[in-house]
């Protein structure tokens, strides 16, 4: 699926694989209301054609209304600088919105940014927190295995007290409802 999300920015020549992986994720996960799914899928189709600007135009209104798939897609566009200027901080904003709603893919992406210190200060406790939620919420497969592997590495960076604190935080965590941008 989106194996590149744990490996950082796509390398030259790997864009085709990234586009295919990106397309696969959003086609397989488009389980929203049909009108919303069609718009997210329209953005994915534009992205696959290399029309990143059009993809962003499709996703932004949905993301602003609280759709976690569109928020994650928009975050990926900012992360890779496709259709928008590359901006890790803006990627964090969109990943966080989707992650806080319980969208496991966004949780893994956000955990990765905390692990790397991209767009946020490097924070192993926050990285572990989001990776732990992603590992629990992702379906079996490569992405889940990557989240588990990264979570295991991050765990070695935490003291026993820090690990206990972040595990308690994860156990108590509950997703927040989507809040449209104009209401925030």
N, C-alpha and C positions, 0 to 999 in steps of 0.2 A: 504494500500500500504506500504510505508516505514515509518510507524508510529514511529519506533524506532529512526528515525533520529532526533526527537526532545526530546527524552528521554535519550540521552547520550549512553554510551557504553552498549551493550547488556549484561544482567546478565547471569550467568551460567544457563543452562537449557532453556534459551530463544533463543539460537542459531538457533534452527530449525525454529522458527517463524520468526526470522530475515532473514534467508535464503529464506523462502517462500515469505516474503514481498519484499525482494530484487529482487527475480526472477519475481514477479508479476510486479513490476515497469518497469523493463527493457524489459519484454515481451510486455507489453501494450504500452510502449513508443517507441518501435523500429520502427521508421518511416523514418529512414535515407535511403540512397542509398542501394539497396539490398545487395551488397557485404559487405558494412560496417555493416548493420544490422545483417547479418549472423555472422560476426565475434564478434560483441557485444553479440549476442545471444549465440554463442559458449562459450564465457567467462561466461555468466550467467549459462549455463548448467554445466560448470566445477565448478562454485561456488556452485551450488545446490548440486552437488555430494560431496562437501567438498574438492575439488581439487583447493584450493585457489591459489596455485602457478601457475597452468595452467591458471586460470581465469586472473590473473595479466598479464601473458604472452600474452594472447589474447587482453587485453585492452590497454596495454602500447603503442604499435605502433599506434593504432588508436587515443589514447589520445595525443600522441606526434604530430600527424598530425592534431589535432584540433577538433576531434569529441567530442562534449559536453557530450554525454551519456557515452562514454568510460572514459572521464576525471572525471565525477562524480563517476563512478564505481571504478576507481582507487583511488579517494579520499576516498571513503568508505572503500576500502581495507586498506589504510593507517590509517584511523581513528580507525578501529577495529583491526588492526594488523593481518590481514588475508592474507597470501601469501607474505607479506612484514612485516618488523618490524613496530610496532605501532609508528606513528609519526604524531602528530596533525599538526605540521608545514607543513609537506608535504601534508597532507589532505587539508590544506588551499590553497596551491599552485594549486592543481588540481581543487578544488571547484571554486576558483576564476577564473580560465581560462574558465570554463564552464559558470559560472555566468555572466562574462563579455560579453559572447556571447548571453545572454538573456535566458539561460536555467533555468527555474523557480525552479526546484528541487534543483539545485546547489545553487541558490540564497538563498533558505531557509536553506540549510545546512551551507552555509557560514555565514548567519545571526545568526544562532544558535551558531557557534563557536565564533563570536564576542560577543554574549550575555553571553556565558560561560567563555570567556577568554581562550579558548583552542587553542593553536597554534598561537595565536595573543594576544595582550594586550586587555583586556576587554574594549569595546568601544560601548556604548549604541547608539551613533549616527550612527555608521556603522552597528550595529545590526538592528536598525530600518530601515535604508536605504535598506538593503538586504531583510529583512523580508517584507517590504512594496512592493518591486518589486515581491517577491515570491507570496504574497497574491494576487497581481494583475494578475500574470501570470499563477498560478496553476488552473487546472480545479476544478469545485465544488467537494467537497469531504473532507475526513478526513485531508489530508495533508494541504489543503487550510485553513480549520478551525483551525488547529494547528498554521499555520503561522499567521493567524489573531489574535489568542489568545496571542501568544508570542509577536507579534507586539504591542498589547494593553498593555501588561505588561511593555515592554520596554518604551513605550510612557510615562508611569507614572514616569520614571526615568529621563525624559528630561524636561528642562525648556521650557517655551513657545517660547523663541528665538531659542533654539536648535531645537525644533520640526519644527518651521517654516523653518529654514535653511535646515534641512534634507529633508523636504517635497519638497522644491524648487529643491534641488539636484535630488531627485527622478523624479520629473516632467520633468526635462531637460535631464535625462539620456537616452542614446541610446545604443543598443548593438553594440559591436565591432565585426568585422569579425574574423573568426578563423585564427590564424596564426600558421603554423607548427613550432614545437620546433626548428628545424634546421635553421629557418629564424629569430628567435627572437634574 
